[in-house]
């Protein structure tokens, strides 16, 4: 089990005792426990089982906080005052009950629901431990007040300061504080939660006035773990799926569900109703043929296939819909739901219908409207992206346990398994964003989650300019005193630039590496592969797969494409290999850089180049320096990467002969298998670095202008939130969306040529030598931990 960066902490969760408030916290508790912390829930018996299922300890108390009485449509003064005083009195008693349960094992951190503020804030003050309020609802600050919204939108009257209930509250609060050793003068600050840190279970973009909230509010989005595959599946007839559920609190609405049957029955949709106890068996059996009825069905199972979701606008339902980008029709029953619904309509994420007097025609029209509106679907996809980037349970755990996020860690480099990323990634923040220390001094950030990686790599506020980046790796030799920042990129070195210069150079070469251009090269790739395999067969076993096939194949493809003469190929490749080493002498580096530079200078100046380099020269708008640096960038990134994927991918197939046999038996799996190998192995072992050009929030963390962010591509490609069972190499998996080639405007220009080469290499090799196997035990292979790109130095094989 991984251990925390600091000592293990004891975190107490004090949620409001209802499913809608407990459920958002469960993923955070699991994440804290996974990191080695202890978690205790103080809850009522009704929700104790779900809390205990996280692995947390549970202490129970009884309370009347949860009322089964439905709130009125509009609140009168006397109703508000009566409910208010009852609520406050109950919280005073709850505080004493929780204190008795936890006093002998006091927590280091208290995380409390904002509706249960008294136990959280008072016990935190009394015990001298940090506190954090949990908000599964909209947050409040000076720019936005949820209470004010309730007054304006939900019919809650605002009681005057001299109202008897307010006077009674102040008196009760003063006595309560004195009993707990707190100065009553602090009552207002304590009641309002002034200065409290807040963990908000929704993305910032959904929060009203979201840009006015500072670092004391962490908008982490929903923290539920990915749902395991379940028993529900759509009928498979291609009809849109419409899911209807009113959650657990207001679902006793038999008339509403009968209206649903009338509105949606007979339409060209497949309708799923989750009705709880609202309909008896006879009513459920009388539903139209296109309507299936369940008392309860896991949201994730249905929403993964749903095209529209009719919901009560509870925040949990909204987050579930947002996580699957499912357009909403909202039917709000309670005050909080009406506030949520108004925000959804404001953002263009939903259609709203009011439950009072709702007709079948109105509901049918609302569902048809969201199904037919591509704008709603697009905005829901935007919400899903915001949720994915918010940080989830990992970011929440970082926020709850002070100090863990602030402790800088070095870039992980040690591997326990040659096919897995460095083990240190699993000991970090569970896919969040962490402080990173640099060998030459200073700190930046390490991003390990798939969502945060995509967010950084696609954000124009992060620069790829070489002179701005701090290196996460130690220098390859001892450096003399002085400034060792890398120089600015020379003209033509597009891989070290930002737009618009980067864009102009990419445009000049992009057509050479398009999907069509790569497909056109396939016959030449196949011919080269066949020649190399013929030579291997003639030589006989054993052979070195790297020397005889994996290295020369992509090199020949790229050299031929660029038009590099035969006599220059070996010295170019050998010296480029030296430059890729992580340890060397200064003289070795200078020598290899000089040789490559001189060879390419001679090549472009003499006019000896053919192929793509000749066509670039013929454009007339690129000088010799630009041509040389473009060639250097393409050669440096175009041969070594694909070579290592061929070698390491083959080893991954050979260590489990069932994988090799599967590809031979089912060649139709090849394209997907190549993507899975790219995801699983991710040879860009040190990721991609970017520098923030202004303050940017990533995963709920503020990255300051000038700080370097290292995107750990191997870790992002093993993110369970994107790829279930990420450590399993599954050649039948849909691995699309992996980041092996990066993401955004700097995504590898040669990705399509690399894919085409791999699609030729694996079946050609395995087809020519069906009995191919390693000639040495796998643990004896010498891995390329000492090189910029991961792989295998030699692979002795026989057949």
N, C-alpha and C positions, 0 to 999 in steps of 0.2 A: 504494500500500500504506500502511495506517495506520502511524504510528510510535508507539513507546511514550511514556508520559508523561515518563519520564526517558531516560537514554541506553540504547541497545540493550544487552542483557545476553547472556552466553553461558551457557546452562544445560546441564549434563551430566546425562543420565539413565543410571542404573546399575540396570536392572531385573534381577530373577532371570530367567535365560534360558529361560523357557517362555512359551507363548502366553497362559496364564492370568494371568501377571504382566506381560507386555509390553503386551497389548491394552488394559488399562485406562488406560495412560499415553498412548496414541497421540493421543487427542483433545486432551489437554493440550499435547502437543508442537505439534500443528497450530495451536492457539490462540496459543501463544507465538510461533510463526513468523509467524502472521497479524498479530501486533502489531509485528513488526519485530525480534524477538529471534533469536539464533542458538541452535540446539539440536544437541547431539551425543549420540548413543547409543553406549554401550560394551556390546556384546552378542556372543553367539556367532553363528557363521554360520547356525545353524538359524533364527534369528528376525531376521536382518539385513534381509531384504527388507521385512518389514512395518514396521520402523523407518524404513527409507529412504523408504518410500512417503509418509511424512508431510512430506517435504522436508528432513528432518534429515540432518546428516552422520552417518556411521556408522564407528566403529572396532571392529574385531573382535578377539576373543581366544578361546583354547581353554580349556576347563575340563571337569572331570568333575563339576561341581556337579549337573548333570542326570543322574540315575540312571534307568536303565530297569528296575531291579529293583523289583518290587512290594513295598511294605512288608508285614510280617506282620500278621495280625489282632491279635496281642498282642505287645508288645515285651518281650524278656528283657533283663536288665541288660547282658549282654555284647554283645547286638545294639545297644543304645542307645549304649554306650560306643564301640564300634567305628565306628558310623555318625557319632557326634558328633566324634570325633577326625579322621576322614577329611574330614568337612565343614569343620572349622576349618582343617585343613591346606590344603585346596583354596582356601579364602578368602584365606589368606595369600599363596598363589601368584597368585591372581586380582588381588589388590591391586597386586602388582608389575607384572603385565601391563598393567593399566589405567593405572597411573602412567606407564609407558613410552609409551603411546599418547597420553596427554593432557598430558604435562609441557610440551611446546612450545606448547601452546595451552590454557592452564589456564582452567577455567570460572570464572564469577562466582558460580554457584550449583550445588550438587550435589544432585540428587534421586535417592535410592537406595532400592531395595527393602529392607524390614526384614530379609529373609533374606540379604541381601548387605551386612550392616551394616559389615563390616570395611573394604572399600574406601571406602564413603561417608564413614564417620565419621573414619577415619584420614587419608584424603587431604584432607578438609575441614579437619581440625585442622592438618595439615602445610602446606597451602597458605593457610590463613587465610581461607577462604571460607565463607559460610553453607551449611548443609546442611538437608535435609528428608527424612524417611523416608516412603516410599510404602507404603501398606497396602491391598492388595486383600483383606484379611482383617480380622477383628475387631481392634480396638486394645486395648492393655493400659494399665492405670494401677493405683493403689493399691486401687481398688474392684473391678477385674476383671482377671484375668490369663489370657491365652490359653494360656500354658504350663500353668497350673494346670488349665485346662479339659481340656487334652490328658491330663494325669495322671488326672483324674477320669473323663473320658468316653471316652478313646481308647486306654487301655492303655499309655501311656508311663510307665515307672517314673521316679520322681524320684531322681536319683543323690545319694548322701550327699557331703558336702564332702570326706571323706577317701577317696572312691572313686578308684582309680588313674587313671581317665579324667579326673576333675575335676582332680586334681593335675597330670596331664600337660597339660591345657588351660591351667591357670594359668601353668605354666612356658613353654609355647609362646607364650601371649599376652604375657608379660613380655618375652621375647626379640623378639617382633614389634614391640612398642611401642618398645623401645630402638632397634632398627634404624631406626625411623622418627622418632626424635628426640622421643618422647613419654615422660613419666614413667610407669613401671609403676604408680605409686600411683593413676593415673587409670584403671586397667584396669577396675575394677568399673563406674564411671560410664559409661565408653565402651561396655562390653559391654551394659549395660542401656539405654543411650540416654537417660540422665537429662538432662532439659532439652531434648531434641530436639523440633523441630516435626514434626508428622505430618499428612500428607495422606491421608485415609481415603476409599476409593472406595465408600462406602455411606452411606446417610442415618443420621443420629443415632438415629432411632427404631428401627432394626434393631440397633444396637450394644447389647450387654448393659451395663447401668449407664450408659447413654448420657448421662444428665443429670449425671454426675460428671466429665465431661471438660471441660476449660476451653478457652480460646482458642488454646492451642498445638496443638489438634487441629482440623483443618478437615474436617468430614464433608461431602464435596462430591457424593456419589453417583456413579453411573457417568458417565463422560466420553466415551462413544462419540458420534459424530456421527449424526444421523438417517439411517437406512438408505435408500439409493436404491431406488426401486421395482424389483423383480426379477422373475424368471420364475415364481415359485411363486404359485399362487392356489388357493383352495379349490374343490371341485367345484361349488358353488353350489346344492346340493340341500337346504340348510338343516340338515343334520346337524351336531351339535357336532363340533369338530375337536380331536383329542387328539394332541399332539406328544410324541414319545419321543426323548430323546437323552441319552447319558452323557458328553457332552463329548469331549475328545481324549485324556485321560490314562488313564481306566479303561474305555474303550468296547470293549475286546476281551473281550466277554462274550457269546459266541454262545448260551449256555444262557439267559441273561436275555432276549435278543431272541426266542428260541423261546417262552419263557413269555409274552412280550407277545403274540405271535401267537395263542397259545391263549387268553389272557385277554381280548383285545380283539377278536379276529376274530369276525365275525357279530353284534357288538353294533351298536346304532343310532348309531354314531359313525363319523366318518372319521378314520382313524389314519395318522399320518405317522411312520415310523421313520427316524432317522438312525443308521446302524449302523457307519459307518467300514469297517474291513476284517473285522468280526466275522462276517459271513455271506458265503458264496460266492454266485455267480450262481444256482446251482441252488436254494439255500435261499431266496434272495430271491424267485425266481420262484414258489415254492410257497406264498407268503403268501395269506391269505384275500382275498376281493375288496374288502373295505373297508379294506385295509391297503396303503399305498404305501411303497416302500422306496427310500431314497437312501443313498449312501455319506456324503454331506454335503449339507446345505442351510442357507443362511443363517438363523440364528435369527430375525432380525427379520421375514423374509418370512412365516414360519409363525406366529410368536407374535402377529403383528398380527391373525390370524384365529382363534387357538387358544382353546379353552374350558378346556383343562387341559394341564398340562405335566408329564410324567414325567421327572424329572431326577436326577442324581447328587448334587445339592445343592452343587455348586461355586459359589463366590460370583459368578462371572461369569454362570452360568446363573440364579442367583437374581435378580441385577440385571436381566437381560434379561426375566425373567418379571415383575418388579416394574414395569419401565418400560411394560409392556403390560397390567398388572393381571390376569395370567393365573394362576389358582389352581394350586397345585403338589401333586404327589405325589412325595416324595423317596425315593430308594433309595441311601443313602450307603454307599460302599465304603471310603473312606479315613478316617483319624482326623479330619482337618480337616472333611471332609464330614459326619461324624457330629456334630461340634460345631455346624455350621451347621444341620443338620436339627433338632437339639434346640431351637435358638432359634426356628426357623420354627414348630415345633409349639407352643412356649410362647406365641407371638404369635397363634396361630390362623390361620396363613397356609398351612398345608400338612397333608397326611396323610403319615405315614411308614410305609414297609414296609422290613424288613430283607432284604438280598439273600440271606443264608444261608437255605437251605430255602424260598425264596419260592415260593409256589404261584400258579397262575393265578387261583384263587378269591380269594386275598388281594389280588392286584393289581387284579383286576376290581372288587372291593368298594371299594378305596381310590379308584379313578378315579370310580366311580359316586357315591361319597360327596362328593367335592369338586364334581362337576358339579351335584349336587342341593342343595348347601348355600349359600344366599345370603349367609350370614355370612362365609364364606371369600372370596367374590367382593367383598363390601363392604370387608373388611379389606385385600384386595389393592389395591383402588382407593385406600384410604388410604395404602398404601405407595407407590403411583404418585404421589400428590400430594406425599408427603414427598420423593421422588426429584426431582420437578420443581422443588420449592422449595429443594433443597440447593445449587444453584448450578452444578453440573457443571463443564465445562472452563473456563468463564470465571472462576468462583470459584477453581478450582485454580490458574489462571495468576496471578491476583491474589495468592494465598497464596505462590506459589513465588518471585515476583520482589519482594523487599522494597522498600517505598517507593512502588510504583506506585499501590496502593490508597489510600495515605495522602495523596496529593497532590490537594488539592481543586480541582475544575474549576468554571467557571461553567456555568449552564444553556445548552446549545446553542440557537442561534436562527437561524443563517445557513443558508439552503437553496441547494443547487446546482440542484435541479429543483423546480418549483412543486408537483409532486404527491408529493414525497418528504419525509420528516421532515428536520430540520436535519442537515447532514452530520456535525456533531460527535458525534452518537450513535455513528457507526461508528468513531470514533477513540477511543472509551472502552473499557470493559472487556468488550467482546464480549458484552453482555447481562447482566453481573453487577451488582453494586451498588458505587457509587463515591462518594467524598467530594464534596460539593457546596458551593461557596462562595456566600454570599448577598450581594447588593449593599450592604446596610446593615450588614454585618458578621456574623460568625459562620459556622458551617458546619453542614451536615446531610448528607443522603444522597440519591443519585439512583438510582432503580430503573429498569432498562430491559428486563429479561426478562419474558416473559409470565407465567411461573410465579411469580416473585417479586412481580410486580404484583398478581396474584390473591391471593397470600398476604397482602400488606399490606392490600389493600382489603377483605378479608373478616375481618380480625383485629380483634376488639373492643378489643384493647390499643392500637390506633391511633385517635386522636381526630381528628374533623373540626371541632372547635370553633375558630372564627375567631381567638379571642384567644390561642390557643396556637401558631399557625402563623407561621413566618418565611417571607417572600416571596422566591421565587427571581428576581423581576423587579425592576428598578430602579423607584423611584417615578416617577410621570408628570410630576413637576415637582420643583424644588429644595425640600427640606424645611427648615424652620427647626429650630434645636436643640430637643431634647426627646425624649420617649418616643413612638415612632411605632408601637407595637404596635397591631394592630386591636382595636376594642372587642369585648366579648362580644355575642353575637347578641341582638337584641331579641325579645320574645315573638312567635311566628309565623314568624320567619325560620328555618324548619326546615332549610334547606340549609346552615346554619352551626352545626348542633347535633349532638349525639350522642343515642342512646337513653338514657333512655326518653322525653325530651321530643320528640326527632325522630320517634320511633315514633308518638306520639300525634297529631302533626300529619299525618304521612303517612297514618295511618289515616283521618283526617277527609277527605282529598282523594283517596285511592287509588282509590275507585270511579269517580271522574271520568275516570281515565286508564287503566282496565283494558283488556285486549285487546278485550273485548266492547264497551266504550264507544267505543273507537277505531273498531272496525268499524261501529258504528251511525252514526258521523259521516261515513263514506265518501261517501254521496250528497251531503252538503253540501259536502264537500271537492271532489268532482267538479264540482258546479255552480259553485263559485267558480273553479276552474281553467278551466272552459269559458268563463266570462265574461271572465276576464283574457286568455285566448287569442283570444277574439273581438275584444277591444279591440286586441290586438297586430296581428291580421290587418287590421282596419279602418284602423289607423294606417299599416300597410305598413312594409317594411324601409327602413333598418336600425332595429333596436330595441335597447334595453338590457335584456338578460335579467334583470338584477338588479332594476332599477327597475320593469319592467313585469310581472314574473312571480315571480321567486324571492323577492323581499322581501314583496310584498303577499299572496301566497298563505298562507304559514304565519301571518302576522300576522292576517289575517282569520279564519283557523280558530281561533286562540287567543283573539282578542278576542271572537268570537262565542260560544265556549264559556264564557268567563268572564262575558259579559254587559256588556262595556264600551261605553258610548254612543259613537256615531260621532264626536261633537265632541271627545272626549278622546283618540282613537286616534293621530292624527298627532303632537300634542305629546308624548304618552307615548313613542311609538316613537323620535322624534328625540332626546329627551333620554336615553333608555336607550342609544341608539347612542353618544352622547357619553361616557357613563359607561364604555362598553366600550373606549374608546380607551386606548392605552398611553402617549400623550403628550398633555398638555393643561396649561392653566394652573390654578392653584388656584381662581381665580374661576370658570373654566368648570366645574370639578367641583362646586364649591359650588352654582353656579347650576342645574346639571342635577339634582343630588340634591334640591335644594329644590323644583324644579318637579315632579318625579316624586312626591315625598312629599306635596306639597300637593294635587296632582291626585287621588292615591289616597285621601288623608284625606277630601277632599270627596266622592269617589265612595262610600265606604263609610258616611260619616256622613249623606249626603243620602238614602240609600236608592235612588239612581238605578240602581244596578247591577242587572242581570238575571242570568239564567243561573246558572252555578255560584257566583258570588259572592253572589247573592241566597239560594241554598240554604245556603251556609255561614252567612250572617247569621241565617237562620231556625232554625239549630240551637240558638241561645241560649246556647252554652257558649264562644263566642269573642268577646272584646271587640273594639272598633274597631281598636286597635293590632294585634292578632293578625290580623284580617281584612286590614288594609292590608299587612302584611308577607308574608302568604301570597300575596296578589295580586302584590306586587313580585317575589317569588321565582319565581312561575310565568311572569310576563311577561318577566322578565329572562332566563330560561333557555329559554323556549318558542318564541320567534320567531326570534331571531338565529341560533341553531344550525341549525335546519331550513332557514332561508333560505340559509345558506352551503353547506349540503350540496346543495341543489338547484342552485345556481349552479356550484359547483366540480365536482360530479358531472357536470353537463351538459358542462362544458368537457372533462373527462376522456374523455367519450364522443365528443365532436366532434373532438378532436385525432387520433383514430384512427377514421375512418369505419366500419371493420369492426366496431367495438364497437357503434356506433349501429345498423348494419344487422343485427347479431346479435340485439339486443333487439327490433327491429321484426319480424324473421323468426320469432323464437322467444319469444313472450310468456310461455311457461311458465318461462323463466329469470328472470323479473323479481324474484321474492322473493329468490332467491339473489344476483342481481346487486346488489340494494340492500344486502345484508349485506356483499358484497365491496367496494362503494364506501365504505361506512362504515368498514370495516377499513383499506382502502388509503389513504384521505384523512385520517381522524381529525382533525377540525377543532378538537378541544380541544387546541390545540397546546402548551399549557404543562402539561398533565396534571392530576393530582389530588394535593393535598398532605395529609399526615396527620402527626400528632405522636404519638410514642410516650409512653404514660402510664406505662410501666414498661420495664425492660430487655427487649428482644425480639431474638431471632436471626433474621436475614433472609438467606437465601442464604449461610449460614456466617459472616456478619458480625454482631457484636453492636451493635445500635442502642440507645443509652442513653436512659433516660427523659428527656423534654424535647426530644429532637432531632426536627427536622422531616425527613420523608421525602417527596420529590417522586417520584410515580409517573409516568414518561414514557409516557403512553398511545400516542402515535404510534410510539415505539420498540418498545413491547411488542407492538403489532399488526404489526410487521415482524420478529418473532422467528422465525427459521428453524426453531427447535425446535418451534414450534407450527404455523407455516404454511410449508410447503416453497416455495422460490422466492418469498419474501415480497415482493420488489420488483416482481413481475409482477402487473399488474391483470388478473385472470382471472375473467371474469363467470360462468364455469361452476364456479368453486371452491366448496367447502363452507367458508364463512367463519364458520360458527357458532363461538361461543366468543370472538369478538373483544371488545375492551374499549372500543369507541368510546363506549358509554354508561356506562362505569365498571363497577363490580362490587361486590357486597355490599349492605349495607343502604342505602347512599347512591347506589345505581345510579339513573340518571335516571328520575324519576317519569313523565316524558312520553315514554318510549322507544317505546311502542306507537303513540301519536298521531304521533310523528315518522315512524315506519316507514310508517304508513298514508298520511301526506301524501306521502312520497317515492314510494310505490308508485302513487299517483295522478299525481304531477307528471311523472315521467320519461316514461311512455308517452303521457300526454296531450299533452305538448309535442312529442315526436318524431312522434307520430301525426298531429298537426295540421300540423306542418311537416316532412315527410319529408326535405326538402332543406336542413334547418337547418344552418348552418355559421357559423364565426366570421367576423366582418367585418374583423378585424384579425389580424395574426400573433399566435400564442399568446404569444410572448415579450414582446409589448407590453402584455399585460394587467397591470393594477395589482393586485398581490396584497395581501391583508390581513395583512401582517406586523406592522402597527402596531395591530392590534386583539386583543382577548382571544381571540376565536374566529377561526380561519383561514378564508380564502375568497378571493373576488374582489370588488373594489370595483365594477367595471362589466364587463359582458360584451357588447360590441357583436356582434350577430348579424344575419344576413340569411338569405334563403331563396329 
